[in-house]
Amino acid sequence: MLRSFGLRENCLRRNLTCTGEAVEPIVVPQESLWVDMYDPTPQEREAVKAVFGFEPPTRDDMDEIEISSRLYHEDGATFMTALVLSKTESTDPECQGVSFILAGERLLTVRYSEPQPFNTFVNRADRQANLWPRGDLILAGLLEVIIDRTADVLEKVGAEVEGLSKQVFQQNGDSPARDYQKLLVSLGNRNDLTSKARESLISLGRMLAFLTQTIEGKATKDLKGHVKTMTRDVQSLADHTTYLANKITFLLDAVLGIVNIDQSRIIRILSVAATVFLPPTLFASIWGMNFKHMPELDTTYGYAFALVTIALSAVLPMLFFRWRKWL
């Protein structure tokens, strides 16, 4: 999919471009300030190349982990790739690379995922006048929305982790039984999302540092201040992800510890039960033997004596265990 945006009525709005369904070739309007490519086709890549003068990065290029492959200058343009969260509301969140290319007054974005901030920024820019006259300002606004979205995700994760913490350490006897497997799965999902958010923030921080060097001496004072503010926000959010990751790890260890304690308690109860019933079993086995000469068989109260002995052999160990606080 290929979208291009230009200024109309001083607002950043989408241009009407050919999508490739018609017979005519795809054409990107020359007045476009921002061109957004999502999973582009070869025809769309050629149309963008005709306008920008360079080949857009491929998916393999965007997946490179070296800094030199993600942040560089080439063909008079600045190429920057950062990891951006997507599908954060699902059980399988993603953190995939998005390329931001500044070429003169224009911005080109290339992506193979659908992060929510892109649509959020489009809807917001459509109502804001005189704010997006250049590609660098559009990039700053887009990054701000991405950072705000990441902060919202982390706030939600923090609230969910706090709720899980209360479930783990609840001591109210009227509370429903805790499903430890469900708790572990929930904590694992939150940990996965937090780690992806941290990975995204680290890449955004590197990109902003590179962008700061790029716009040095070229950008306006407001843009420099805006980029500096976003850099501080990214750093603070990255620190917050560290706190969340540590708390989730602590809760995971706590749940496993509680499970081990419960298992030990069950094993102790079974061991005590086996010990309690061992003496009665012994006496019953002795008096259950069919020997001809057994003194107890000739006594009048032999049967009652045997029952009392068996009962006492079960009760006395129980009392002893309670006295020693083993139960």
C-alpha positions in Angstrom: 0.0 0.0 0.0 1.2 3.5 -0.9 0.0 6.7 0.7 1.2 10.2 0.0 0.4 13.3 2.0 0.6 17.0 1.1 -0.6 20.4 2.3 -4.2 21.3 1.6 -5.8 24.2 3.4 -2.6 24.3 5.5 -3.2 20.8 6.9 -1.4 17.6 6.1 -3.9 15.5 4.1 -3.7 12.5 1.9 -3.3 12.9 -1.8 -5.3 10.9 -4.3 -2.9 8.5 -6.0 -3.3 5.6 -8.2 -3.2 2.3 -6.3 -2.2 0.1 -9.2 -5.7 -1.2 -9.9 -6.1 1.0 -12.9 -4.2 0.6 -16.2 -2.2 3.8 -15.6 1.1 3.4 -13.7 1.4 4.4 -10.1 2.3 8.1 -9.8 3.4 9.9 -6.6 2.4 13.6 -6.7 5.4 15.9 -6.7 3.9 18.1 -4.0 3.9 15.2 -1.5 5.6 16.0 1.8 5.2 12.5 3.3 5.1 9.2 1.4 4.1 6.2 3.5 4.9 2.7 2.1 3.3 -0.4 3.8 4.5 -3.7 2.4 5.2 -2.1 -1.0 4.9 -3.8 -4.3 7.6 -3.6 -7.0 5.5 -1.1 -8.9 5.1 1.1 -5.8 8.9 1.0 -5.1 9.6 2.1 -8.7 7.1 5.0 -8.3 8.8 6.2 -5.1 12.2 5.8 -6.7 11.2 8.0 -9.5 10.3 10.8 -7.1 13.0 10.5 -4.5 15.8 9.4 -6.7 16.9 6.4 -4.6 15.9 2.8 -4.0 13.8 2.4 -0.8 15.2 0.0 1.7 14.1 -3.6 1.5 12.8 -5.7 4.4 16.2 -7.4 4.6 17.9 -4.0 4.9 15.6 -3.0 7.7 16.2 -6.2 9.6 19.9 -5.6 9.8 21.0 -5.1 13.5 24.2 -3.2 12.9 23.9 0.5 13.7 25.7 1.4 10.5 23.0 -0.4 8.6 20.2 1.4 10.3 21.5 4.9 10.6 23.4 6.4 7.7 23.5 9.1 5.0 23.2 8.1 1.3 22.2 9.7 -2.0 21.7 13.1 -0.2 19.2 11.5 2.2 19.2 10.5 5.8 18.2 6.9 6.4 17.0 5.9 9.9 15.4 2.6 11.0 13.9 2.1 14.4 11.8 -0.7 16.0 8.2 0.2 16.6 5.6 -1.7 18.6 2.4 -3.0 16.9 -0.4 -5.4 17.8 0.0 -4.5 21.5 -3.6 -5.4 22.3 -3.1 -9.0 21.0 -1.5 -11.9 22.8 1.3 -11.8 20.2 2.7 -8.2 20.0 5.3 -7.4 17.4 8.3 -5.1 17.3 9.4 -4.6 13.7 11.6 -2.1 11.9 10.3 1.0 10.3 12.5 3.1 8.1 12.3 6.9 8.2 14.1 8.7 5.3 14.5 12.4 5.2 15.2 13.7 1.7 15.2 17.5 1.5 11.8 18.7 2.4 10.2 15.3 2.1 9.8 12.3 4.4 9.5 8.7 3.3 8.5 5.9 5.6 8.8 2.2 4.8 7.2 -0.4 7.0 6.0 -4.0 7.0 3.8 -3.8 10.1 0.8 -1.6 11.1 1.7 0.4 14.2 -1.3 2.3 15.5 0.6 5.6 15.8 0.7 6.0 12.0 -3.1 6.2 11.7 -3.3 8.3 14.9 -0.9 10.8 13.4 -2.7 11.0 10.1 -6.0 11.7 11.9 -4.4 14.3 14.1 -2.5 16.1 11.3 -5.7 16.4 9.2 -7.1 18.8 11.8 -3.9 20.7 12.7 -3.1 23.7 10.5 0.3 25.3 9.9 2.2 22.6 11.8 3.6 20.3 9.1 5.2 22.3 6.3 8.4 20.1 6.1 9.4 16.5 6.3 11.5 16.9 9.4 8.6 18.4 11.3 6.4 15.6 10.1 9.0 13.1 11.3 9.1 14.8 14.7 5.3 14.7 15.0 5.2 11.0 14.0 7.9 10.1 16.5 6.1 12.0 19.2 2.9 9.9 18.6 5.0 6.7 18.6 6.6 7.6 21.9 3.2 8.6 23.4 1.7 5.2 22.3 4.6 3.3 23.9 4.1 5.3 27.1 0.4 4.3 27.1 1.3 0.6 26.6 3.7 0.8 29.5 1.1 2.4 31.7 -1.3 -0.3 30.9 1.3 -3.0 31.6 2.2 -1.4 34.9 -1.5 -1.4 36.0 -1.9 -5.0 35.0 1.3 -6.0 36.8 0.1 -4.3 39.9 -3.2 -6.3 39.7 -1.2 -9.5 39.2 0.9 -8.6 42.2 -2.1 -8.4 44.4 -3.3 -11.7 43.2 0.0 -13.3 44.0 0.2 -12.0 47.5 -3.4 -12.0 48.5 -4.0 -13.4 52.0 -7.8 -13.1 52.3 -9.3 -16.5 53.1 -12.5 -15.5 51.2 -10.6 -14.9 48.0 -11.0 -17.4 45.2 -8.3 -20.0 44.7 -5.3 -18.7 42.7 -4.7 -20.2 39.3 -0.9 -20.3 39.3 -0.7 -21.4 35.7 -2.8 -18.5 34.5 -0.7 -16.1 36.6 2.5 -17.4 35.1 1.1 -17.1 31.6 -0.1 -13.5 32.3 3.2 -12.5 33.8 5.0 -14.1 30.8 2.9 -12.1 28.3 3.5 -8.9 30.2 7.2 -9.6 30.3 7.3 -10.2 26.6 5.5 -6.9 25.8 7.8 -5.0 28.2 10.9 -6.4 26.7 9.7 -5.5 23.2 8.9 -2.0 24.4 12.4 -1.6 25.8 13.9 -2.9 22.6 11.8 -0.3 20.7 12.8 2.5 23.0 16.5 1.7 22.8 16.3 1.9 19.0 14.3 5.1 19.1 16.9 6.6 21.5 19.7 5.8 19.0 17.7 7.2 16.2 17.0 10.4 18.0 20.7 10.8 18.9 21.5 10.3 15.2 18.8 12.8 14.2 20.1 15.4 16.6 23.5 15.2 14.9 21.9 15.4 11.5 19.8 18.5 12.1 22.6 20.3 14.0 22.9 23.7 12.4 20.0 23.1 10.0 16.9 22.9 12.1 15.0 25.6 13.9 15.3 26.1 17.6 11.8 24.7 18.2 12.6 21.5 16.4 15.9 21.0 18.3 14.1 21.5 21.6 11.3 19.1 20.5 13.9 16.4 19.6 15.7 17.0 22.9 12.4 16.6 24.8 11.6 13.3 23.0 15.1 12.0 23.8 14.5 12.6 27.5 11.1 11.0 27.3 12.6 7.9 25.6 15.3 7.6 28.3 12.8 7.9 31.1 10.5 5.3 29.5 13.5 3.0 29.0 14.2 3.3 32.7 10.6 2.5 33.5 10.8 -0.6 31.4 13.7 -1.7 33.5 11.6 -1.3 36.6 8.7 -3.2 35.2 11.0 -6.0 34.0 12.5 -6.3 37.5 9.1 -6.4 39.1 7.8 -9.0 36.7 10.8 -11.1 37.3 10.3 -10.8 41.0 6.6 -11.9 40.7 7.6 -14.8 38.5 10.1 -16.0 41.2 7.4 -15.4 43.9 4.8 -17.5 42.0 7.3 -20.3 41.6 8.2 -20.0 45.2 4.6 -20.2 46.3 4.0 -23.2 44.1 7.0 -24.9 45.6 5.7 -24.1 49.1 2.3 -25.5 48.3 3.8 -28.6 46.9 6.0 -29.1 50.0 2.9 -28.6 52.2 1.0 -31.3 50.2 4.0 -33.7 50.5 4.3 -33.0 54.2 0.6 -33.7 54.7 0.9 -37.0 52.8 4.0 -37.9 54.8 2.2 -37.1 58.1 -0.8 -39.1 57.0 1.4 -42.1 56.2 3.1 -41.8 59.6 -0.2 -41.5 61.5 -1.7 -44.6 59.9 1.5 -46.6 60.2 1.0 -47.6 63.9 -2.7 -48.6 63.5 -1.7 -50.6 60.5 1.0 -52.3 62.5 -1.3 -53.2 65.4 -4.1 -54.3 63.1 -1.7 -56.5 61.3 -0.5 -58.1 64.5 -4.0 -58.8 65.9 -5.2 -59.8 62.5 -2.9 -62.8 62.4 -4.8 -66.1 62.8 -2.4 -67.8 65.3 -3.9 -70.5 67.6 -2.1 -69.3 70.7 -2.6 -65.5 71.1 -3.2 -64.4 74.7 -5.5 -61.5 73.6 -7.9 -63.9 71.9 -8.9 -65.4 75.3 -9.5 -62.1 77.1 -13.0 -60.7 77.5 -12.1 -57.2 76.5 -9.4 -58.0 74.0 -11.3 -56.7 71.0 -12.1 -53.4 72.8 -8.5 -53.1 74.0 -7.3 -53.6 70.4 -9.6 -50.9 69.0 -8.5 -48.4 71.7 -4.9 -49.1 71.1 -5.3 -48.7 67.3 -7.2 -45.4 67.9 -4.6 -44.0 70.3 -1.8 -45.0 68.0 -3.4 -42.6 65.4 -4.4 -39.8 67.7 -1.1 -39.5 69.7 1.1 -38.9 66.7 -1.4 -36.2 65.5 -1.2 -34.5 68.8 2.6 -34.7 68.8 2.8 -33.2 65.3 0.5 -30.3 66.3 2.5 -29.7 69.4 5.7 -29.4 67.3 3.7 -27.2 64.9 4.3 -29.5 61.9 0.6 -29.2 61.0 
